[in-house]
């Protein structure tokens, strides 16, 4: 008890500021790598560090030697592996964005606005039988698919979504990926589902929607070019023939955690 009191007696305001600054910097760095492949790489680094500590504590000499060599090589590899994230961090630091705070609309309000725009666009596209595939990123990052498309970085609006999928335009034949309230890329290539038990009338867009939702926790909205039907895929399950209100409610339940009501599935459902 006396030691703790001694340590607390030496704790100053500068020490508190030091801890707060370091915590903030670490928080901003985590925000930079969120939604990228660097998250998985960072998890791998943590596993190696924990394994090294455990092998040292248990006196596993050979394993500890091997892990230490891996860490040594990793120190030189980290700048190469994390090069995109490091570049982005330096760019934001140069623009003053690294230490910026947001006092705009709440996150829920922004998501609701995005849902409204996606729903409105889906209905217009369905009415005109224009095929579309819109993917909304959630916790699992979709950067590997975003990189296959054309960067947009535009605010989600129904007009922009509709224009993107107009036939015979450069980006109409791929997927649009939304992160937060922004369209990050269009014309993206997605993995197709390997499920052989799906209805034969499901086209490439529907199979791509199932594929990306099997590989991640994203939500995909599909408009059929042949029938004009609107479908929604999540967790490898597709719900078809959705009305405007049904699509809106599904998106709200999936993307707004505090949204009241239970998750209902409307229309015909194709299990993957």
Sine and cosine of phi, psi and omega as CSV:
sin_phi,cos_phi,sin_psi,cos_psi,sin_omega,cos_omega
0.00,0.00,-0.63,0.77,0.00,-1.00
-0.90,0.43,-0.60,0.80,0.02,-1.00
-0.90,0.44,-0.67,0.74,0.02,-1.00
-0.89,0.45,-0.66,0.75,0.03,-1.00
-0.90,0.43,-0.59,0.81,0.02,-1.00
-0.91,0.42,-0.68,0.73,0.02,-1.00
-0.91,0.42,-0.70,0.72,0.00,-1.00
-0.90,0.43,-0.53,0.85,0.01,-1.00
-0.92,0.40,-0.47,0.88,0.00,-1.00
-1.00,0.00,-0.10,0.99,-0.03,-1.00
-0.97,0.24,0.84,-0.55,-0.07,-1.00
-0.92,-0.40,0.09,-1.00,0.05,-1.00
-0.90,0.44,-0.59,0.81,0.03,-1.00
-0.90,0.44,-0.60,0.80,0.05,-1.00
-0.89,0.45,-0.67,0.74,0.02,-1.00
-0.89,0.45,-0.68,0.73,0.04,-1.00
-0.89,0.46,-0.65,0.76,0.01,-1.00
-0.86,0.51,-0.72,0.70,-0.01,-1.00
-0.91,0.42,-0.67,0.74,-0.01,-1.00
-0.90,0.43,-0.66,0.76,0.00,-1.00
-0.91,0.42,-0.72,0.70,0.01,-1.00
-0.89,0.46,-0.65,0.76,0.02,-1.00
-0.89,0.45,-0.65,0.76,0.00,-1.00
-0.92,0.40,-0.68,0.73,0.01,-1.00
-0.88,0.47,-0.70,0.72,0.04,-1.00
-0.88,0.47,-0.63,0.78,0.03,-1.00
-0.89,0.46,-0.71,0.71,0.00,-1.00
-0.92,0.40,-0.59,0.81,0.04,-1.00
-0.91,0.41,-0.63,0.78,0.04,-1.00
-0.91,0.42,-0.60,0.80,0.05,-1.00
-0.90,0.43,-0.58,0.81,-0.02,-1.00
-0.91,0.42,-0.62,0.78,-0.08,-1.00
-1.00,-0.05,-0.12,0.99,0.01,-1.00
-0.89,0.46,0.72,-0.69,0.01,-1.00
0.99,0.12,0.18,0.98,0.04,-1.00
-0.85,-0.52,0.18,-0.98,0.03,-1.00
-0.93,0.37,-0.24,0.97,0.01,-1.00
-0.90,0.44,-0.40,0.92,0.03,-1.00
-0.88,0.47,-0.74,0.68,0.02,-1.00
-0.91,0.42,-0.62,0.78,0.03,-1.00
-0.90,0.44,-0.64,0.77,0.01,-1.00
-0.91,0.42,-0.62,0.79,0.06,-1.00
-0.88,0.47,-0.64,0.77,0.04,-1.00
-0.89,0.45,-0.64,0.77,0.04,-1.00
-0.89,0.46,-0.68,0.73,0.01,-1.00
-0.89,0.45,-0.64,0.77,0.03,-1.00
-0.88,0.47,-0.68,0.74,0.01,-1.00
-0.90,0.43,-0.67,0.74,0.00,-1.00
-0.90,0.43,-0.67,0.74,0.03,-1.00
-0.90,0.43,-0.68,0.74,0.01,-1.00
-0.89,0.45,-0.60,0.80,0.03,-1.00
-0.90,0.43,-0.69,0.72,0.01,-1.00
-0.90,0.44,-0.67,0.74,-0.01,-1.00
-0.91,0.40,-0.70,0.72,0.00,-1.00
-0.90,0.44,-0.56,0.83,0.05,-1.00
-0.94,0.35,-0.66,0.75,-0.01,-1.00
-0.92,0.39,-0.56,0.83,-0.02,-1.00
-1.00,-0.02,0.05,1.00,0.03,-1.00
0.86,0.51,0.67,0.74,0.10,-0.99
-1.00,0.00,1.00,0.06,-0.21,-0.98
-0.87,0.48,-0.74,0.67,-0.06,-1.00
-0.90,0.44,-0.73,0.68,0.00,-1.00
-0.90,0.44,-0.66,0.75,0.01,-1.00
-0.89,0.45,-0.65,0.76,0.04,-1.00
-0.89,0.46,-0.70,0.72,-0.01,-1.00
-0.90,0.44,-0.70,0.71,-0.01,-1.00
-0.91,0.41,-0.60,0.80,0.05,-1.00
-0.90,0.44,-0.62,0.78,0.05,-1.00
-0.91,0.42,-0.64,0.77,0.04,-1.00
-0.89,0.46,-0.67,0.74,0.02,-1.00
-0.89,0.45,-0.65,0.76,0.01,-1.00
-0.87,0.49,-0.72,0.70,0.03,-1.00
-0.92,0.40,-0.61,0.79,-0.03,-1.00
-0.89,0.46,-0.52,0.85,0.02,-1.00
-0.87,0.49,-0.53,0.85,0.04,-1.00
-1.00,0.09,-0.44,0.90,-0.05,-1.00
-0.99,0.12,-0.45,0.89,-0.08,-1.00
-0.83,0.56,-0.73,0.68,0.01,-1.00
-0.86,0.50,-0.51,0.86,0.01,-1.00
-0.97,0.23,-0.72,0.70,-0.06,-1.00
-0.91,0.41,-0.66,0.75,-0.06,-1.00
-0.99,-0.12,0.36,0.93,-0.06,-1.00
-0.83,0.55,-0.72,0.70,0.01,-1.00
-0.88,0.47,-0.65,0.76,-0.02,-1.00
-0.93,0.36,-0.64,0.77,0.03,-1.00
-0.90,0.44,-0.67,0.75,0.02,-1.00
-0.89,0.45,-0.67,0.74,0.01,-1.00
-0.90,0.43,-0.63,0.78,0.01,-1.00
-0.90,0.44,-0.68,0.73,0.01,-1.00
-0.92,0.40,-0.60,0.80,0.03,-1.00
-0.90,0.43,-0.69,0.72,0.01,-1.00
-0.92,0.40,-0.59,0.80,0.05,-1.00
-0.89,0.45,-0.65,0.76,0.02,-1.00
-0.92,0.39,-0.55,0.84,0.01,-1.00
-1.00,0.08,-0.12,0.99,-0.04,-1.00
0.99,0.13,0.16,0.99,-0.04,-1.00
-0.99,0.14,-0.27,0.96,-0.07,-1.00
-0.91,0.42,-0.56,0.83,-0.05,-1.00
-0.96,-0.26,0.32,0.95,-0.05,-1.00
-0.99,0.16,0.47,-0.88,0.08,-1.00
-0.88,-0.48,0.48,-0.88,0.00,-1.00
-0.95,-0.32,0.81,-0.59,0.05,-1.00
-0.86,-0.50,0.43,0.90,-0.03,-1.00
-0.99,0.17,-0.32,-0.95,0.00,-1.00
-0.87,0.49,0.42,-0.91,0.00,-1.00
-0.90,0.44,0.36,-0.93,-0.03,-1.00
-0.89,0.46,-0.65,0.76,0.01,-1.00
-0.88,0.48,-0.65,0.76,0.01,-1.00
-0.91,0.42,-0.62,0.78,0.03,-1.00
-0.91,0.40,-0.68,0.73,0.01,-1.00
-0.90,0.43,-0.66,0.75,0.03,-1.00
-0.88,0.48,-0.65,0.76,0.04,-1.00
-0.89,0.45,-0.67,0.75,0.03,-1.00
-0.89,0.46,-0.68,0.73,0.02,-1.00
-0.87,0.49,-0.68,0.73,0.01,-1.00
-0.87,0.49,-0.69,0.72,-0.02,-1.00
-0.93,0.38,-0.65,0.76,0.02,-1.00
-0.91,0.42,-0.69,0.73,0.01,-1.00
-0.89,0.46,-0.69,0.72,0.00,-1.00
-0.89,0.45,-0.68,0.74,0.01,-1.00
-0.90,0.43,-0.66,0.75,-0.01,-1.00
-0.87,0.49,-0.64,0.77,-0.02,-1.00
-0.93,0.37,-0.66,0.76,0.03,-1.00
-0.91,0.42,-0.70,0.71,0.01,-1.00
-0.89,0.46,-0.66,0.75,0.00,-1.00
-0.91,0.42,-0.67,0.74,-0.01,-1.00
-0.87,0.49,-0.57,0.82,-0.03,-1.00
-0.99,-0.13,0.10,1.00,-0.01,-1.00
0.79,0.62,0.77,0.63,0.08,-1.00
-0.97,-0.26,0.87,-0.50,-0.03,-1.00
-0.92,0.40,0.62,-0.79,-0.03,-1.00
-0.44,-0.90,0.46,-0.89,0.08,-1.00
-0.63,-0.77,0.92,-0.40,-0.04,-1.00
-0.88,-0.48,0.84,-0.54,-0.05,-1.00
-0.91,-0.40,0.77,-0.64,0.02,-1.00
-0.95,-0.30,0.87,-0.49,0.01,-1.00
-0.96,0.29,0.63,-0.77,0.10,-0.99
-0.88,-0.47,-0.85,-0.52,-0.07,-1.00
-0.96,0.27,-0.66,0.75,-0.01,-1.00
-0.97,0.23,0.82,-0.58,-0.03,-1.00
-0.93,0.37,0.59,-0.81,0.00,-1.00
-0.92,-0.40,0.42,0.91,-0.10,-0.99
-0.86,0.51,-0.57,0.82,-0.03,-1.00
-0.91,0.42,-0.49,0.87,0.06,-1.00
-1.00,0.07,-0.55,0.83,0.05,-1.00
-0.87,0.49,-0.61,0.79,-0.03,-1.00
-0.91,0.41,-0.33,0.94,0.01,-1.00
-0.99,0.13,-0.19,0.98,-0.05,-1.00
-0.96,-0.27,-0.25,-0.97,0.01,-1.00
-0.98,-0.22,0.82,-0.57,-0.01,-1.00
-0.87,0.49,0.69,-0.72,0.03,-1.00
-0.89,-0.46,-0.81,0.58,-0.02,-1.00
0.79,0.62,0.74,0.68,0.02,-1.00
-0.89,-0.45,0.46,-0.89,0.05,-1.00
-0.88,0.47,0.66,-0.75,-0.01,-1.00
-0.93,0.36,0.90,-0.44,0.13,-0.99
-0.71,-0.70,0.47,-0.88,0.00,-1.00
-0.89,0.46,-0.59,0.80,-0.01,-1.00
-0.90,0.45,-0.68,0.73,0.00,-1.00
-0.92,0.40,-0.66,0.75,0.02,-1.00
-0.90,0.44,-0.70,0.72,-0.01,-1.00
-0.89,0.46,-0.73,0.69,-0.02,-1.00
-0.90,0.44,-0.54,0.84,-0.01,-1.00
-0.90,0.44,-0.58,0.81,-0.09,-1.00
-0.99,-0.14,0.13,0.99,0.07,-1.00
-0.86,0.51,0.76,-0.65,-0.04,-1.00
-0.83,0.57,0.54,-0.84,0.06,-1.00
0.93,0.36,0.26,0.96,0.16,-0.99
-0.99,-0.12,0.36,-0.93,-0.14,-0.99
-0.85,0.52,-0.50,0.87,-0.14,-0.99
-0.95,-0.32,0.10,0.99,-0.15,-0.99
-0.95,0.32,-0.34,0.94,-0.18,-0.98
-1.00,-0.08,0.08,1.00,0.02,-1.00
-0.86,-0.50,-0.26,-0.97,-0.02,-1.00
-0.98,-0.21,0.54,-0.84,0.17,-0.99
-1.00,-0.09,0.73,-0.69,0.03,-1.00
-0.90,-0.43,0.79,-0.61,-0.03,-1.00
-0.94,-0.34,0.73,-0.68,0.09,-1.00
-0.82,-0.57,0.91,-0.42,-0.05,-1.00
0.93,0.36,-0.87,-0.50,-0.01,-1.00
-0.94,-0.35,0.28,0.96,-0.09,-1.00
-0.80,-0.60,0.57,-0.82,0.17,-0.99
-0.99,0.11,0.93,-0.36,-0.08,-1.00
-1.00,0.08,-0.50,0.86,-0.01,-1.00
-0.35,-0.94,0.39,-0.92,0.06,-1.00
-0.72,-0.70,0.29,-0.96,-0.03,-1.00
0.94,0.35,0.50,0.86,-0.07,-1.00
-1.00,0.10,0.54,-0.84,0.06,-1.00
-0.99,-0.12,0.74,-0.67,-0.04,-1.00
-0.87,-0.49,0.40,-0.92,0.04,-1.00
-0.96,0.28,0.60,-0.80,0.03,-1.00
-1.00,0.00,0.54,-0.84,0.04,-1.00
-0.92,0.39,0.52,-0.85,0.05,-1.00
-0.99,-0.10,0.05,1.00,-0.04,-1.00
-0.91,0.41,0.85,-0.53,-0.03,-1.00
-1.00,-0.07,-0.01,1.00,-0.07,-1.00
-0.98,-0.17,0.15,0.99,-0.02,-1.00
-0.97,0.24,0.36,-0.93,0.07,-1.00
-0.85,0.52,0.62,-0.78,-0.03,-1.00
-0.94,0.35,-0.32,0.95,-0.02,-1.00
-0.99,0.12,0.01,1.00,0.08,-1.00
-0.99,0.17,0.84,-0.54,-0.05,-1.00
-1.00,0.06,-0.20,-0.98,-0.06,-1.00
-0.89,0.45,-0.63,0.77,0.00,-1.00
-0.87,0.49,-0.71,0.70,-0.01,-1.00
-0.91,0.42,-0.64,0.76,0.00,-1.00
-0.93,0.37,-0.55,0.83,0.07,-1.00
-0.94,0.35,-0.62,0.79,0.04,-1.00
-0.89,0.46,-0.68,0.74,0.05,-1.00
-0.92,0.40,-0.65,0.76,-0.02,-1.00
-0.87,0.48,-0.71,0.70,-0.04,-1.00
-0.95,0.30,-0.51,0.86,0.03,-1.00
-0.99,0.17,-0.32,0.95,0.15,-0.99
-0.97,0.26,-0.55,0.83,-0.05,-1.00
-1.00,0.02,-0.17,0.99,-0.04,-1.00
-0.46,-0.89,0.00,-1.00,0.05,-1.00
-0.99,-0.13,0.35,0.94,-0.03,-1.00
-0.94,0.34,0.20,-0.98,0.04,-1.00
-0.87,-0.50,0.75,-0.66,-0.05,-1.00
-0.85,-0.52,0.76,-0.65,0.07,-1.00
-0.96,-0.29,0.78,-0.62,-0.06,-1.00
-0.84,-0.54,0.69,-0.72,0.14,-0.99
-0.91,-0.42,0.82,-0.57,-0.03,-1.00
-0.98,0.21,0.74,-0.67,0.03,-1.00
-0.96,0.28,-0.49,0.87,-0.06,-1.00
-0.99,0.16,-0.71,0.70,-0.12,-0.99
-0.95,-0.30,-0.32,0.95,-0.08,-1.00
0.98,0.20,0.10,1.00,0.02,-1.00
-0.94,0.33,0.57,-0.82,0.07,-1.00
-0.97,-0.23,0.75,-0.66,0.00,-1.00
-0.78,-0.62,0.34,-0.94,0.05,-1.00
-0.72,-0.70,0.74,-0.67,0.01,-1.00
-0.90,-0.44,0.66,-0.75,0.08,-1.00
-0.41,-0.91,0.67,-0.74,0.01,-1.00
0.82,0.57,0.57,0.82,0.03,-1.00
0.97,0.26,0.24,0.97,0.03,-1.00
-0.86,-0.51,0.74,-0.67,-0.02,-1.00
-0.92,-0.39,0.73,-0.68,0.04,-1.00
-0.94,-0.35,0.84,-0.54,-0.18,-0.98
-0.94,-0.34,0.26,-0.96,0.09,-1.00
0.84,0.54,0.83,0.55,-0.04,-1.00
-1.00,-0.01,0.64,-0.77,0.15,-0.99
-0.99,0.14,0.14,-0.99,0.00,-1.00
-0.87,0.49,-0.72,0.69,-0.02,-1.00
-0.92,0.39,-0.59,0.80,0.01,-1.00
-0.92,0.40,-0.68,0.73,0.03,-1.00
-0.89,0.46,-0.70,0.72,0.01,-1.00
-0.85,0.52,-0.72,0.69,-0.05,-1.00
-0.92,0.39,-0.65,0.76,0.03,-1.00
-0.88,0.48,-0.73,0.69,0.00,-1.00
-0.89,0.45,-0.64,0.77,0.03,-1.00
-0.90,0.44,-0.69,0.73,0.01,-1.00
-0.91,0.41,-0.57,0.82,-0.06,-1.00
-0.99,0.12,-0.55,0.83,-0.14,-0.99
-0.96,-0.29,-0.30,0.95,0.04,-1.00
-0.92,-0.39,0.99,-0.15,-0.07,-1.00
-0.86,0.51,-0.49,0.87,-0.04,-1.00
-1.00,-0.02,0.07,1.00,-0.05,-1.00
-0.93,0.38,0.77,-0.64,-0.04,-1.00
-0.93,0.35,0.43,-0.91,0.06,-1.00
0.98,-0.17,0.32,-0.95,-0.02,-1.00
-1.00,-0.09,0.32,-0.95,-0.02,-1.00
-0.98,0.21,0.87,-0.49,0.03,-1.00
-0.93,-0.37,0.61,-0.79,0.07,-1.00
-0.96,-0.30,0.81,-0.59,-0.08,-1.00
-0.94,-0.34,0.34,-0.94,0.12,-0.99
0.95,0.31,-0.31,-0.95,-0.01,-1.00
-1.00,0.08,0.65,-0.76,-0.07,-1.00
-0.88,-0.48,0.71,-0.70,0.05,-1.00
-0.92,-0.39,0.92,-0.38,-0.02,-1.00
-0.97,0.23,0.63,-0.78,0.09,-1.00
-0.98,-0.22,0.00,0.00,0.00,0.00
